[in-house]
Amino acid sequence: MKRTRITAKMRIIQTSDITKNIKEMCIEANHFLSDDMKEVFNHAVEEEESPLGKQVLNQLKENLEIAGRDMIPICQDTGMAVIFINVGQDVHFDGGSLTEAVNEGVRQGYTEGYLRKSVVKDPIFRENTKDNTPAVIHYDIVPGDKVEITVAPKGFGSENMSRVFMLKPADGIEGVKEAILTAVRDAGPNACPPMVVGVGIGGTFEKCAELAKKALTRDLNEKSPLEYVRNLEAEMLEKINMLGIGPGGLGGTKTALAVNVETYPTHIAGLPVAINICCHVNRHSHRII
C-alpha cells in the first residue's frame, strides 16, 4: 500500500495562529465597517432624497463613528459567528483540530472583546453557551498553501427575514426577480434597512442558502464575471430602492445599499433561490494567512 506522506512543499500552520486571527477578526468585524461598506454607506447618506431618511442615515453614521472611536460594538446584537475558510491543499495544520481552533478564536474574541453572547446550546431548550460558540463554519479546499478566512458575525434581526424559494425551471429569471422582491417586501423595517441583499441561485436547497450567505461577504466593488448577473444585481438594487421602505423603515430612496448574487449549477428539475438579508452594517472581516 502506498503511504500518504508530507512532502517538503507542505506548509505547516499552527492552529494557535488560526485561533489568534479568528479572535482578532471577531472583535474587528463587530467594531469597524469594511472599506467597501463604508464607501456605499457614505454614498447612501449623500444620495438619500427623504429628509427623514437622511436624518436616520446620519444618526447611523454617527453611531459608526462612536463605535470605532470608543471601541463599542456597532450593534448590540454581535451576531452568531459565521466563518468561511478556504484551505490550501498544500497546508498542514499542527497543534490540534482546526474546528476546535476556530471555535476557540470565537470564544476568546467574544469573551475578551466583551461582545454579547447570543448562542444557545439547543434550539429548543435554549441554554446559553456563554461564549458565543459554536460558530457556523464553511470549509473549502483550494489549490495553494494559503488559508483565507472570512469572519461574518450575523445578527438575527435580518437573518430571520431570509427566505428560500424552490422555484420551477419555467419560472426563470422573472421568477427569481419576484422572489427577491417578495423577500425584501416581507422583511420591511425588520431587517434594519438600508440592507445588503445576498442572493444564491442554483445548487440544492442547502447550497443556494450557503451561496446567499457568502454573497454578503463579497466585496461590493467586485463585479460578477457573468453579464446577466451584473444586470440582475443592478436591476434588483434599483427596484428594491423604489419600494420606499427607506432607512429604518421610515420611508426613503435607500432601502438597500447593494445586491450581491452568486450562482451554481443545478438539477434540470429545479431552480433554488435563497435570499439572505443583512442589516446596514453587514459585518465581515477578511484575512489571508
Sequence and secondary structure as in RCSB ss.txt:
>XXXX:A:sequence
MKRTRITAKMRIIQTSDITKNIKEMCIEANHFLSDDMKEVFNHAVEEEESPLGKQVLNQLKENLEIAGRDMIPIC
QDTGMAVIFINVGQDVHFDGGSLTEAVNEGVRQGYTEGYLRKSVVKDPIFRENTKDNTPAVIHYDIVPGDKVEIT
VAPKGFGSENMSRVFMLKPADGIEGVKEAILTAVRDAGPNACPPMVVGVGIGGTFEKCAELAKKALTRDLNEKSP
LEYVRNLEAEMLEKINMLGIGPGGLGGTKTALAVNVETYPTHIAGLPVAINICCHVNRHSHRII
>XXXX:A:secstr
       TT EEEEHHHHHHHHHHHHHHHHH   HHHHHHHHHHHHH   HHHHHHHHHHHHHHHHHHHHT  SS
S   EEEEEEEEETTEEEESS HHHHHHHHHHHHHHHTT     BSSTTT  B SS  S EEEEEEESSS EEEE
EEEE HHHHTT EEEEE GGGHHHHHHHHHHHHHHHHGGGG SSEEEEEEEEE HHHHHHHHHHHHHS TT   S
SHHHHHHHHHHHHHHHTS   GGGS  S SEEEEEEEEEEE TT EEEEEEEE TT   EEEE 
